[in-house]
Structure formats: C-alpha cells, structure tokens
Amino acid sequence: MEFKRIMEDLEQFGIENDQAQSDKSKKYLSITRDTGEFLSVLVKATGASRILEIGTSNGYSTIWLASALPDNGMVYTVEVNPQKVAEARVNFDKTNVSSKITQLVGDVSDVLVEVPENVDFIFLDADRKTYVSLAKQLFKLLKNGGLLVCDNAISHRDELENFTVWLNKQSNLSISLVPVGKGELLVYKGERKV
C-alpha cells in the first residue's frame, strides 16, 4: 500500500475515532494533514536529522516527521499510553519508517534523559500544562540553530499562555505563529546573548 493512501486512511481513522470517543484518553487528537505537510517541509528545509517529539499518540505526526528525515535520521518520540505506543508501532511498520523511530514509553519528565542532546527539531503536541516545567530541559536538548514547533497554538492559545510568556522572556529565542492546522508556534533557538 502506498504511503499517501496509508496516511489518508490513518487521517480518516483518527477523525472517526475521535468523533466516536467521549473518553479523551482514547482519542488520538492527531495533527491535521496540512500540519503534517508543513512539518515535513520544515524538517527538510532545516536539514534536521535528530527530532524529539513529545506526544506520539497513534504515530500519525511521527510518520510525517520520520518520512522527511534522511536515511540516517532519527525521531525520538515520547508517549505515556502503552496502547497508543503499540498502535503507533504497527503504523510505523505499515509506512516503512520504523528504522527511523525510537519510541520512549513513559512520563516525558522521566524519559527525556534517554534523548541525546543537540536535537535539531522538537515537536510539542502533548499535555500543554507541562510545557513550562519542561521548557528548560527541552531547550537544553535543542541545538543552537534548532527549531521547536508547538501544535495547537491557535486552537488552545489560552492553555499555552504561560508557555508563551516564558518563551518571550528568553533573549535567544525568536518566535512566529503560523496559521496552519490548529496553529503552529515556531521557536528558533539562537545563541544566548551575553
């Protein structure tokens, strides 16, 4: 089955699942297709080879990221829900990107130690309440010249307010809000100003 059709099937399956589920933990809450395409272009344009993703869900966004990487690239993706981890693994196999993905299972604050420093790209799409407490750790992992992309920056702007305030206080970060999908907040990490 070709990549495009598998991704369309995954997209549709995610939409149908989320409409049928009332339990938030059983929803996939996947990114939109245009966000996936946007992330793919960003990964290629930045020349990223090491990506950290917070929030795997069933792997839809992870596949977009991994498929944009060079052959020696790696996505380190974090998910706490074991059922979603297993579903994601099946989807990675279907799309032939498993060799470019390292799944980290558990609470993000516990498993970040397994991620090598100097990642090129971070994609944040998880519990927005945790972003401020994770911020220092995440930006320590992100290389100078790296890019962090935060999903839901328009759809859940209020939940990201404290994180946005924190970002704006950092002298070495440049920020842009892009109205793609549910809103993508792009954060470029430059050299720290002395």
C-alpha atoms as an extended CHARMM CRD file, in Angstrom:
* protein
*
       194  EXT
         1         1  MET       CA              0.0000000000        0.0000000000        0.0000000000  PROA      1               0.0000000000
         2         2  GLU       CA              1.4340000000        3.3460000000       -0.9640000000  PROA      2               0.0000000000
         3         3  PHE       CA              2.4280000000        5.9390000000        1.6420000000  PROA      3               0.0000000000
         4         4  LYS       CA             -0.1450000000        8.5500000000        0.6020000000  PROA      4               0.0000000000
         5         5  ARG       CA             -3.0700000000        6.1500000000        0.8530000000  PROA      5               0.0000000000
         6         6  ILE       CA             -1.9360000000        4.8010000000        4.2340000000  PROA      6               0.0000000000
         7         7  MET       CA             -1.6720000000        8.3660000000        5.5610000000  PROA      7               0.0000000000
         8         8  GLU       CA             -5.1450000000        9.2250000000        4.2190000000  PROA      8               0.0000000000
         9         9  ASP       CA             -6.5280000000        6.0860000000        5.9040000000  PROA      9               0.0000000000
        10        10  LEU       CA             -4.8100000000        6.9700000000        9.1910000000  PROA      10              0.0000000000
        11        11  GLU       CA             -6.1200000000       10.5170000000        8.9990000000  PROA      11              0.0000000000
        12        12  GLN       CA             -9.7010000000        9.3240000000        8.4090000000  PROA      12              0.0000000000
        13        13  PHE       CA             -9.4390000000        6.6400000000       11.1020000000  PROA      13              0.0000000000
        14        14  GLY       CA             -8.2540000000        9.2800000000       13.5950000000  PROA      14              0.0000000000
        15        15  ILE       CA            -11.1260000000       11.6420000000       12.7740000000  PROA      15              0.0000000000
        16        16  GLU       CA            -13.7290000000        8.8640000000       13.0680000000  PROA      16              0.0000000000
        17        17  ASN       CA            -12.2130000000        7.5450000000       16.3030000000  PROA      17              0.0000000000
        18        18  ASP       CA            -12.1780000000       10.9780000000       17.9410000000  PROA      18              0.0000000000
        19        19  GLN       CA            -15.7960000000       11.6710000000       16.9680000000  PROA      19              0.0000000000
        20        20  ALA       CA            -16.8910000000        8.3440000000       18.4720000000  PROA      20              0.0000000000
        21        21  GLN       CA            -14.9060000000        8.6320000000       21.7270000000  PROA      21              0.0000000000
        22        22  SER       CA            -16.0490000000       10.5810000000       24.7670000000  PROA      22              0.0000000000
        23        23  ASP       CA            -13.0150000000        9.4880000000       26.8370000000  PROA      23              0.0000000000
        24        24  LYS       CA            -10.2050000000       11.9470000000       25.9930000000  PROA      24              0.0000000000
        25        25  SER       CA             -7.5020000000        9.3400000000       26.7640000000  PROA      25              0.0000000000
        26        26  LYS       CA             -8.8640000000        7.1600000000       23.9330000000  PROA      26              0.0000000000
        27        27  LYS       CA             -8.8210000000        9.9790000000       21.3740000000  PROA      27              0.0000000000
        28        28  TYR       CA             -5.8620000000       10.3130000000       19.0110000000  PROA      28              0.0000000000
        29        29  LEU       CA             -6.1040000000       14.1070000000       18.6660000000  PROA      29              0.0000000000
        30        30  SER       CA             -3.9130000000       13.8820000000       15.5600000000  PROA      30              0.0000000000
        31        31  ILE       CA             -2.4780000000       16.8540000000       13.7470000000  PROA      31              0.0000000000
        32        32  THR       CA             -4.2180000000       17.9570000000       10.5550000000  PROA      32              0.0000000000
        33        33  ARG       CA             -2.8840000000       16.8310000000        7.1790000000  PROA      33              0.0000000000
        34        34  ASP       CA             -1.7200000000       20.3570000000        6.2940000000  PROA      34              0.0000000000
        35        35  THR       CA              0.2130000000       20.4450000000        9.5850000000  PROA      35              0.0000000000
        36        36  GLY       CA              1.8570000000       17.1310000000        8.6520000000  PROA      36              0.0000000000
        37        37  GLU       CA              2.8440000000       18.5010000000        5.2590000000  PROA      37              0.0000000000
        38        38  PHE       CA              4.1200000000       21.6910000000        6.9040000000  PROA      38              0.0000000000
        39        39  LEU       CA              6.2230000000       19.7340000000        9.4260000000  PROA      39              0.0000000000
        40        40  SER       CA              7.6430000000       17.6000000000        6.6140000000  PROA      40              0.0000000000
        41        41  VAL       CA              8.7470000000       20.7170000000        4.7020000000  PROA      41              0.0000000000
        42        42  LEU       CA             10.2430000000       22.2660000000        7.8760000000  PROA      42              0.0000000000
        43        43  VAL       CA             12.2540000000       19.1140000000        8.6290000000  PROA      43              0.0000000000
        44        44  LYS       CA             13.6470000000       19.0550000000        5.0880000000  PROA      44              0.0000000000
        45        45  ALA       CA             14.2820000000       22.8200000000        4.9540000000  PROA      45              0.0000000000
        46        46  THR       CA             16.1730000000       22.8380000000        8.2640000000  PROA      46              0.0000000000
        47        47  GLY       CA             18.2090000000       19.7560000000        7.3480000000  PROA      47              0.0000000000
        48        48  ALA       CA             17.1470000000       18.1110000000       10.6070000000  PROA      48              0.0000000000
        49        49  SER       CA             18.4440000000       14.6280000000       11.3140000000  PROA      49              0.0000000000
        50        50  ARG       CA             17.5500000000       14.2800000000       15.0290000000  PROA      50              0.0000000000
        51        51  ILE       CA             13.9970000000       15.0510000000       16.1290000000  PROA      51              0.0000000000
        52        52  LEU       CA             12.2980000000       14.9000000000       19.5120000000  PROA      52              0.0000000000
        53        53  GLU       CA              8.5140000000       14.5530000000       19.5220000000  PROA      53              0.0000000000
        54        54  ILE       CA              6.5060000000       14.8710000000       22.7250000000  PROA      54              0.0000000000
        55        55  GLY       CA              3.1810000000       13.0610000000       22.2270000000  PROA      55              0.0000000000
        56        56  THR       CA              3.2150000000       10.1050000000       19.8060000000  PROA      56              0.0000000000
        57        57  SER       CA             -0.4570000000        9.1090000000       20.0620000000  PROA      57              0.0000000000
        58        58  ASN       CA             -1.0210000000        6.5720000000       17.2320000000  PROA      58              0.0000000000
        59        59  GLY       CA              2.0110000000        7.8320000000       15.3150000000  PROA      59              0.0000000000
        60        60  TYR       CA              0.3880000000        9.9560000000       12.5900000000  PROA      60              0.0000000000
        61        61  SER       CA              2.5790000000       13.0240000000       13.2140000000  PROA      61              0.0000000000
        62        62  THR       CA              5.6320000000       10.8420000000       13.9080000000  PROA      62              0.0000000000
        63        63  ILE       CA              5.3260000000        9.3020000000       10.4530000000  PROA      63              0.0000000000
        64        64  TRP       CA              5.2300000000       12.7470000000        8.8170000000  PROA      64              0.0000000000
        65        65  LEU       CA              8.4010000000       13.6870000000       10.7260000000  PROA      65              0.0000000000
        66        66  ALA       CA             10.2670000000       10.4160000000       10.0990000000  PROA      66              0.0000000000
        67        67  SER       CA              9.3980000000       10.2830000000        6.3960000000  PROA      67              0.0000000000
        68        68  ALA       CA             11.0650000000       13.6970000000        5.9160000000  PROA      68              0.0000000000
        69        69  LEU       CA             14.3450000000       12.6080000000        7.5290000000  PROA      69              0.0000000000
        70        70  PRO       CA             17.4640000000       11.4390000000        5.7020000000  PROA      70              0.0000000000
        71        71  ASP       CA             18.1970000000        7.6920000000        5.8690000000  PROA      71              0.0000000000
        72        72  ASN       CA             20.3920000000        8.1100000000        8.9590000000  PROA      72              0.0000000000
        73        73  GLY       CA             17.8550000000       10.3540000000       10.7510000000  PROA      73              0.0000000000
        74        74  MET       CA             16.0300000000        9.5160000000       13.9850000000  PROA      74              0.0000000000
        75        75  VAL       CA             12.8220000000       10.6300000000       15.7010000000  PROA      75              0.0000000000
        76        76  TYR       CA             12.7560000000       10.1140000000       19.4720000000  PROA      76              0.0000000000
        77        77  THR       CA              9.0490000000       10.0750000000       20.2760000000  PROA      77              0.0000000000
        78        78  VAL       CA              7.5560000000       10.0620000000       23.7720000000  PROA      78              0.0000000000
        79        79  GLU       CA              4.1960000000        8.5290000000       24.7110000000  PROA      79              0.0000000000
        80        80  VAL       CA              2.8400000000        7.5560000000       28.1190000000  PROA      80              0.0000000000
        81        81  ASN       CA             -0.1430000000        5.4270000000       26.9510000000  PROA      81              0.0000000000
        82        82  PRO       CA              1.0220000000        1.8120000000       26.2720000000  PROA      82              0.0000000000
        83        83  GLN       CA             -1.9460000000        1.0500000000       23.9700000000  PROA      83              0.0000000000
        84        84  LYS       CA             -1.1090000000        4.0490000000       21.7680000000  PROA      84              0.0000000000
        85        85  VAL       CA              2.5630000000        3.0190000000       21.7660000000  PROA      85              0.0000000000
        86        86  ALA       CA              1.5730000000       -0.4050000000       20.3920000000  PROA      86              0.0000000000
        87        87  GLU       CA             -0.7800000000        1.1070000000       17.7720000000  PROA      87              0.0000000000
        88        88  ALA       CA              1.9210000000        3.5510000000       16.6840000000  PROA      88              0.0000000000
        89        89  ARG       CA              4.4320000000        0.7060000000       16.2360000000  PROA      89              0.0000000000
        90        90  VAL       CA              2.0300000000       -1.0480000000       13.8300000000  PROA      90              0.0000000000
        91        91  ASN       CA              1.5670000000        2.1930000000       11.8690000000  PROA      91              0.0000000000
        92        92  PHE       CA              5.3510000000        2.7530000000       11.7020000000  PROA      92              0.0000000000
        93        93  ASP       CA              5.7750000000       -0.7260000000       10.2270000000  PROA      93              0.0000000000
        94        94  LYS       CA              2.9920000000       -0.1300000000        7.6780000000  PROA      94              0.0000000000
        95        95  THR       CA              4.6890000000        3.0440000000        6.4230000000  PROA      95              0.0000000000
        96        96  ASN       CA              8.2420000000        1.6030000000        6.4950000000  PROA      96              0.0000000000
        97        97  VAL       CA              9.6380000000        4.2560000000        8.8500000000  PROA      97              0.0000000000
        98        98  SER       CA             10.3340000000        2.0500000000       11.9130000000  PROA      98              0.0000000000
        99        99  SER       CA             14.0970000000        2.2040000000       11.3940000000  PROA      99              0.0000000000
       100       100  LYS       CA             13.9880000000        5.9970000000       11.8790000000  PROA      100             0.0000000000
       101       101  ILE       CA             11.9620000000        5.9460000000       15.1170000000  PROA      101             0.0000000000
       102       102  THR       CA             12.8940000000        5.3320000000       18.7440000000  PROA      102             0.0000000000
       103       103  GLN       CA              9.8240000000        5.0190000000       20.9560000000  PROA      103             0.0000000000
       104       104  LEU       CA             10.2370000000        6.2230000000       24.5200000000  PROA      104             0.0000000000
       105       105  VAL       CA              7.4720000000        4.9610000000       26.7840000000  PROA      105             0.0000000000
       106       106  GLY       CA              6.5710000000        6.7610000000       29.9890000000  PROA      106             0.0000000000
       107       107  ASP       CA              6.1700000000       10.1800000000       31.5050000000  PROA      107             0.0000000000
       108       108  VAL       CA              8.0760000000       12.7570000000       29.4980000000  PROA      108             0.0000000000
       109       109  SER       CA              9.9720000000       14.0980000000       32.5330000000  PROA      109             0.0000000000
       110       110  ASP       CA             11.2890000000       10.5740000000       33.2170000000  PROA      110             0.0000000000
       111       111  VAL       CA             12.2900000000        9.5490000000       29.6840000000  PROA      111             0.0000000000
       112       112  LEU       CA             13.8880000000       12.7800000000       28.3880000000  PROA      112             0.0000000000
       113       113  VAL       CA             17.2210000000       11.5800000000       29.8240000000  PROA      113             0.0000000000
       114       114  GLU       CA             17.2480000000        8.9600000000       27.0370000000  PROA      114             0.0000000000
       115       115  VAL       CA             17.2930000000       11.6540000000       24.3240000000  PROA      115             0.0000000000
       116       116  PRO       CA             20.7240000000       12.7820000000       23.1040000000  PROA      116             0.0000000000
       117       117  GLU       CA             21.4950000000       16.4860000000       23.3580000000  PROA      117             0.0000000000
       118       118  ASN       CA             21.6980000000       18.6610000000       20.2580000000  PROA      118             0.0000000000
       119       119  VAL       CA             18.4630000000       17.5820000000       18.6230000000  PROA      119             0.0000000000
       120       120  ASP       CA             17.7430000000       19.6840000000       15.5400000000  PROA      120             0.0000000000
       121       121  PHE       CA             13.9770000000       19.8380000000       15.8360000000  PROA      121             0.0000000000
       122       122  ILE       CA             11.3530000000       19.4090000000       18.5810000000  PROA      122             0.0000000000
       123       123  PHE       CA              7.6430000000       18.8960000000       18.0000000000  PROA      123             0.0000000000
       124       124  LEU       CA              5.4260000000       19.5170000000       21.0380000000  PROA      124             0.0000000000
       125       125  ASP       CA              1.9340000000       18.0220000000       20.9360000000  PROA      125             0.0000000000
       126       126  ALA       CA              1.0390000000       16.7220000000       24.3940000000  PROA      126             0.0000000000
       127       127  ASP       CA             -0.2640000000       17.9770000000       27.7420000000  PROA      127             0.0000000000
       128       128  ARG       CA              0.0980000000       21.7460000000       27.3540000000  PROA      128             0.0000000000
       129       129  LYS       CA              0.0760000000       22.2710000000       31.1400000000  PROA      129             0.0000000000
       130       130  THR       CA              3.5210000000       20.6310000000       31.3460000000  PROA      130             0.0000000000
       131       131  TYR       CA              5.3140000000       22.8020000000       28.7680000000  PROA      131             0.0000000000
       132       132  VAL       CA              6.5660000000       25.4860000000       31.1730000000  PROA      132             0.0000000000
       133       133  SER       CA              8.0040000000       22.8910000000       33.5840000000  PROA      133             0.0000000000
       134       134  LEU       CA              9.6860000000       21.0940000000       30.6530000000  PROA      134             0.0000000000
       135       135  ALA       CA             10.9100000000       24.2290000000       28.8670000000  PROA      135             0.0000000000
       136       136  LYS       CA             14.4550000000       24.4620000000       30.3000000000  PROA      136             0.0000000000
       137       137  GLN       CA             15.0680000000       20.7580000000       29.7070000000  PROA      137             0.0000000000
       138       138  LEU       CA             13.7220000000       20.9170000000       26.1400000000  PROA      138             0.0000000000
       139       139  PHE       CA             15.7710000000       23.9580000000       25.1490000000  PROA      139             0.0000000000
       140       140  LYS       CA             18.8700000000       22.3540000000       26.6780000000  PROA      140             0.0000000000
       141       141  LEU       CA             18.3300000000       19.3940000000       24.3000000000  PROA      141             0.0000000000
       142       142  LEU       CA             17.7020000000       21.6590000000       21.2940000000  PROA      142             0.0000000000
       143       143  LYS       CA             20.8700000000       22.7500000000       19.4990000000  PROA      143             0.0000000000
       144       144  ASN       CA             21.6270000000       26.3940000000       18.7260000000  PROA      144             0.0000000000
       145       145  GLY       CA             20.0320000000       26.9820000000       15.3390000000  PROA      145             0.0000000000
       146       146  GLY       CA             17.3640000000       24.3740000000       16.1310000000  PROA      146             0.0000000000
       147       147  LEU       CA             13.6130000000       24.7440000000       15.8050000000  PROA      147             0.0000000000
       148       148  LEU       CA             10.8260000000       23.8980000000       18.2440000000  PROA      148             0.0000000000
       149       149  VAL       CA              7.2860000000       23.6610000000       16.8500000000  PROA      149             0.0000000000
       150       150  CYS       CA              4.3010000000       23.6910000000       19.2030000000  PROA      150             0.0000000000
       151       151  ASP       CA              0.9210000000       22.4560000000       17.9430000000  PROA      151             0.0000000000
       152       152  ASN       CA             -2.4920000000       23.9070000000       18.9130000000  PROA      152             0.0000000000
       153       153  ALA       CA             -1.0950000000       27.4210000000       19.2690000000  PROA      153             0.0000000000
       154       154  ILE       CA             -4.3190000000       28.9900000000       17.9660000000  PROA      154             0.0000000000
       155       155  SER       CA             -6.9330000000       26.3880000000       18.9670000000  PROA      155             0.0000000000
       156       156  HSD       CA             -5.6680000000       26.2720000000       22.5780000000  PROA      156             0.0000000000
       157       157  ARG       CA             -3.9920000000       29.6710000000       22.8480000000  PROA      157             0.0000000000
       158       158  ASP       CA             -5.2050000000       30.1710000000       26.4450000000  PROA      158             0.0000000000
       159       159  GLU       CA             -3.6130000000       26.8820000000       27.5910000000  PROA      159             0.0000000000
       160       160  LEU       CA             -0.2990000000       27.9690000000       26.0480000000  PROA      160             0.0000000000
       161       161  GLU       CA             -0.2940000000       31.4530000000       27.5680000000  PROA      161             0.0000000000
       162       162  ASN       CA              2.1880000000       30.7110000000       30.3930000000  PROA      162             0.0000000000
       163       163  PHE       CA              4.4930000000       28.8730000000       27.9860000000  PROA      163             0.0000000000
       164       164  THR       CA              4.3550000000       31.7730000000       25.5140000000  PROA      164             0.0000000000
       165       165  VAL       CA              5.1610000000       34.2450000000       28.3140000000  PROA      165             0.0000000000
       166       166  TRP       CA              8.1790000000       32.0960000000       29.2830000000  PROA      166             0.0000000000
       167       167  LEU       CA              9.3520000000       31.9180000000       25.6550000000  PROA      167             0.0000000000
       168       168  ASN       CA              9.1010000000       35.6930000000       25.2260000000  PROA      168             0.0000000000
       169       169  LYS       CA             11.3720000000       36.2410000000       28.2550000000  PROA      169             0.0000000000
       170       170  GLN       CA             14.2410000000       34.2850000000       26.6490000000  PROA      170             0.0000000000
       171       171  SER       CA             16.6440000000       36.5830000000       24.7870000000  PROA      171             0.0000000000
       172       172  ASN       CA             17.9050000000       33.8290000000       22.4560000000  PROA      172             0.0000000000
       173       173  LEU       CA             14.5300000000       32.7040000000       21.0960000000  PROA      173             0.0000000000
       174       174  SER       CA             12.7130000000       34.0300000000       18.0220000000  PROA      174             0.0000000000
       175       175  ILE       CA              9.0030000000       33.2340000000       17.7580000000  PROA      175             0.0000000000
       176       176  SER       CA              6.4480000000       33.1500000000       14.9480000000  PROA      176             0.0000000000
       177       177  LEU       CA              2.8220000000       31.9970000000       14.9770000000  PROA      177             0.0000000000
       178       178  VAL       CA              1.8040000000       30.2730000000       11.7350000000  PROA      178             0.0000000000
       179       179  PRO       CA             -1.9190000000       29.7420000000       10.9880000000  PROA      179             0.0000000000
       180       180  VAL       CA             -1.5980000000       26.1940000000        9.6520000000  PROA      180             0.0000000000
       181       181  GLY       CA             -3.9110000000       23.5000000000       11.0060000000  PROA      181             0.0000000000
       182       182  LYS       CA             -4.7190000000       24.3210000000       14.6290000000  PROA      182             0.0000000000
       183       183  GLY       CA             -1.9050000000       26.8900000000       14.7340000000  PROA      183             0.0000000000
       184       184  GLU       CA              1.8240000000       26.1900000000       14.8800000000  PROA      184             0.0000000000
       185       185  LEU       CA              4.1170000000       28.1980000000       17.1350000000  PROA      185             0.0000000000
       186       186  LEU       CA              7.6520000000       28.1830000000       15.6900000000  PROA      186             0.0000000000
       187       187  VAL       CA             10.5030000000       28.8810000000       18.0880000000  PROA      187             0.0000000000
       188       188  TYR       CA             14.0470000000       29.3080000000       16.7290000000  PROA      188             0.0000000000
       189       189  LYS       CA             16.8960000000       28.9300000000       19.2180000000  PROA      189             0.0000000000
       190       190  GLY       CA             19.8060000000       31.2870000000       18.6010000000  PROA      190             0.0000000000
       191       191  GLU       CA             22.9920000000       31.9090000000       20.5550000000  PROA      191             0.0000000000
       192       192  ARG       CA             22.3880000000       33.2010000000       24.0800000000  PROA      192             0.0000000000
       193       193  LYS       CA             23.1010000000       36.9100000000       24.1900000000  PROA      193             0.0000000000
       194       194  VAL       CA             25.6740000000       37.8830000000       26.8010000000  PROA      194             0.0000000000
